[in-house]
Amino acid sequence: MISPSSYDAILVLSFGGPEKREDVIPFLENVLRGRNVPRERMLAVAEHYYEFGGASPINSQNRALIAALEAELAAHGPHLPVYWGNRNWHPLLTDTLGRMKADGVGRALAFVTSAYSSYSACRQYLDDIVRARAAVGPGAPEVDKLRAFYDHPGFIGPMIERVQVALDQLPAAALLFTAHSIPLAMAQTSRYEQQLREACRLVAAGVGRTEWSLVYQSRSGPPTQPWLEPDIGDALRGMSGVREVVVAPIGFISDHMEVVYDLDTEARAICSELGIKMVRAGTVGTHPAFVSMIRELVLERLGEAKPRALGTLGVGRDVCAIDCCPAPKR
């Protein structure tokens, strides 16, 4: 049995999402606090949630991931309890750290539900941890973040499977990978775009494709602020002569709102308008290899497993540098 001498628990750290209609506006106000997003835009995004009864799929999918991880750890070790905290909605990170303190947890490893490095996917979570620990006060657990996993075999392998299933339905389709757009100022302070392209390259190679495109979705900033492009809608409208497309949401690990609305609803409607047949590939979700990867990342930190990576960028830092993924200048 592996002895987790340095850590008492694992923390699954995620974005959070509303679970009923009355949660939607308070949730979006949390997400957008301090950001220059017009209220009309927030209310428009709220309508996306209302179409699904006010519930984002993200929380239920995190529960499923945690259940699968708990089963993996029970079967193979290390035997650590799993906690869950969110940035923007219940269970909020501060409340979770308070419960961990009460349970006697002194030090935990955090698995952040994003495969890539950027301010919003890395540094902001580290800042969230600092603020939550300060709010909990003396005795708050120390929390160390596990590394980015964009080119880990446990992420790339399941994505290859998901994309191949989609291509089996449309063998001649164009292949579009998609990820959440971020402001250019944020992209310039991280390796987000570089890591995304490496993940796309690896998955495309795994399904035998040399031609593919990376497009973006779900931008929320003002029109005057430059974000990563092209937007998936613009890309679809510009695909002259294309009649079939497979859309692979490589920027996401589960089918949450940005997937089920921005892709399954909006992008599909654009394809219907253009006469393009679209199949959307699945996300990794609770694929056994992905769940096993989380355990492997824990073992890496315990010195019980060698880091694995398929790409050419090298394994990411096991411990985030103090200046990694800084906030973009405003």
Rosetta blueprint (number, residue, H / E / L):
1 M L
2 I L
3 S L
4 P L
5 S L
6 S L
7 Y L
8 D L
9 A E
10 I E
11 L E
12 V E
13 L E
14 S E
15 F L
16 G L
17 G L
18 P L
19 E E
20 K L
21 R H
22 E H
23 D H
24 V H
25 I H
26 P H
27 F H
28 L H
29 E H
30 N H
31 V H
32 L H
33 R L
34 G L
35 R L
36 N L
37 V L
38 P L
39 R H
40 E H
41 R H
42 M H
43 L H
44 A H
45 V H
46 A H
47 E H
48 H H
49 Y H
50 Y H
51 E L
52 F L
53 G L
54 G L
55 A E
56 S L
57 P L
58 I H
59 N H
60 S H
61 Q H
62 N H
63 R H
64 A H
65 L H
66 I H
67 A H
68 A H
69 L H
70 E H
71 A H
72 E H
73 L H
74 A H
75 A H
76 H H
77 G L
78 P L
79 H L
80 L L
81 P L
82 V E
83 Y E
84 W E
85 G E
86 N E
87 R L
88 N L
89 W L
90 H L
91 P L
92 L E
93 L H
94 T H
95 D H
96 T H
97 L H
98 G H
99 R H
100 M H
101 K H
102 A H
103 D L
104 G L
105 V L
106 G L
107 R E
108 A E
109 L E
110 A E
111 F E
112 V E
113 T L
114 S L
115 A L
116 Y L
117 S L
118 S L
119 Y H
120 S H
121 A H
122 C H
123 R H
124 Q H
125 Y H
126 L H
127 D H
128 D H
129 I H
130 V H
131 R H
132 A H
133 R H
134 A H
135 A H
136 V H
137 G L
138 P L
139 G L
140 A L
141 P L
142 E E
143 V E
144 D E
145 K E
146 L L
147 R L
148 A L
149 F L
150 Y L
151 D L
152 H L
153 P H
154 G H
155 F H
156 I H
157 G H
158 P H
159 M H
160 I H
161 E H
162 R H
163 V H
164 Q H
165 V H
166 A H
167 L H
168 D H
169 Q H
170 L L
171 P L
172 A L
173 A L
174 A E
175 L E
176 L E
177 F E
178 T E
179 A E
180 H E
181 S L
182 I L
183 P E
184 L H
185 A H
186 M H
187 A H
188 Q L
189 T L
190 S L
191 R L
192 Y H
193 E H
194 Q H
195 Q H
196 L H
197 R H
198 E H
199 A H
200 C H
201 R H
202 L H
203 V H
204 A H
205 A H
206 G H
207 V L
208 G L
209 R L
210 T L
211 E L
212 W L
213 S E
214 L E
215 V E
216 Y E
217 Q E
218 S L
219 R L
220 S L
221 G L
222 P L
223 P L
224 T L
225 Q L
226 P L
227 W E
228 L L
229 E L
230 P L
231 D E
232 I H
233 G H
234 D H
235 A H
236 L H
237 R H
238 G L
239 M L
240 S L
241 G L
242 V L
243 R L
244 E E
245 V E
246 V E
247 V E
248 A E
249 P L
250 I L
251 G L
252 F L
253 I L
254 S L
255 D L
256 H L
257 M H
258 E H
259 V H
260 V H
261 Y L
262 D H
263 L H
264 D H
265 T H
266 E H
267 A H
268 R H
269 A H
270 I H
271 C H
272 S H
273 E H
274 L H
275 G L
276 I L
277 K E
278 M E
279 V E
280 R E
281 A L
282 G L
283 T L
284 V L
285 G L
286 T L
287 H L
288 P H
289 A H
290 F H
291 V H
292 S H
293 M H
294 I H
295 R H
296 E H
297 L H
298 V H
299 L H
300 E H
301 R H
302 L L
303 G L
304 E L
305 A L
306 K L
307 P L
308 R L
309 A L
310 L L
311 G L
312 T L
313 L L
314 G L
315 V L
316 G L
317 R L
318 D L
319 V L
320 C L
321 A L
322 I L
323 D L
324 C L
325 C L
326 P L
327 A L
328 P L
329 K L
330 R L
